[in-house]
């Protein structure tokens, strides 16, 4: 899958906007995953590993950012265990801090 989105450094990716819109039971943060050599990407941290990630995918697909037929597809997601929690991250999506974060 490819992402046809072109952004400036200060613009949030549609995926980040969609995650913020959904306001799920997760924290949105920057994360440097395996093999990223310190580069920060968009991630969500969940406190319990039983989060329904499949449901999150369906929910994301129905947000304004992805349901309008504008050509944007959900980017590839990775995950890491974090003790009792888990971090899901998108290596190709930069994280942009919001105001007041």
C-alpha positions, -999 to 999 in steps of 0.1 A, spaced: 0 0 0 12 35 -7 4 67 9 -3 96 -15 -2 122 12 23 151 9 28 171 41 50 199 54 69 193 87 42 211 108 12 194 92 -3 164 109 -8 132 88 -44 122 82 -37 91 104 -27 112 134 -58 134 129 -80 103 127 -65 88 159 -71 121 177 -107 122 163 -114 87 176 -101 96 211 -95 59 219 -81 43 251 -45 51 240 -18 78 242 -6 93 210 31 99 210 63 100 189 82 66 189 115 54 175 109 17 166 133 -10 156 158 0 129 146 36 129 179 49 143 163 76 165 138 89 139 104 96 155 72 83 140 35 83 150 26 58 177 -2 49 201 6 34 235 -19 11 251 -18 -1 287 -33 -35 280 -24 -58 252 -60 -68 247 -69 -37 227 -89 -47 197 -65 -35 170 -88 -49 142 -116 -27 155 -93 3 155 -85 -4 119 -122 -4 110 -128 27 130 -99 45 113 -112 35 79 -145 52 86 -131 85 98 -132 115 75 -95 112 67 -99 78 51 -135 73 40 -137 102 15 -121 83 -14 -92 108 -15 -67 81 -23 -51 79 12 -47 44 25 -38 33 60 0 30 62 18 -2 74 17 -6 112 43 -23 134 42 -31 172 65 -37 201 57 -51 236 62 -26 264 60 -47 296 23 -51 302 14 -27 274 20 -24 238 30 3 213 16 3 178 36 25 154 36 37 118 73 41 106 63 61 75 42 86 94 59 115 112 46 125 146 37 161 149 32 175 185 0 193 190 -3 227 208 1 223 245 17 188 244 
